[in-house]
Amino acid sequence: MDFGSALSRLSAAKAQITIARRKEQEYLEYPRQNNLLFNEVEDETLAKFRYKL
């Protein structure tokens, strides 16, 4: 395994994490603004997503 290969895999992984974080922000944007009863701590979908991330 050479350095270039490892570096490209690292940059690809970082890109996937960045995309996932953007999706999380998109998911949270609407409920934060429009749902007074939204609880970020108790949201099951969000908890599963954060666990995987």
NORTADA-V581585 format. One record per backbone hydrogen bond with DSSP energy under -0.5 kcal/mol. NH is the residue of the N-H (numbers start at 1). CO is the residue of the C=O. If there is no record, write none. Layout:
BEGIN
nh->[NH & NH]
co->[CO & CO]
END
This chain:
BEGIN
nh->[6 & 7 & 8 & 9 & 10 & 11 & 12 & 13 & 14 & 15 & 16 & 17 & 18 & 19 & 20 & 21 & 22 & 23 & 24 & 25 & 26 & 27 & 28 & 29 & 30 & 31 & 32 & 33 & 34 & 35 & 36 & 38 & 40 & 43 & 44 & 47 & 48 & 49 & 50 & 51 & 52 & 53]
co->[2 & 3 & 4 & 5 & 6 & 7 & 8 & 9 & 10 & 11 & 12 & 13 & 14 & 15 & 16 & 17 & 18 & 19 & 20 & 21 & 22 & 23 & 24 & 25 & 26 & 27 & 28 & 29 & 30 & 31 & 34 & 35 & 38 & 39 & 42 & 43 & 44 & 45 & 46 & 47 & 48 & 49]
END
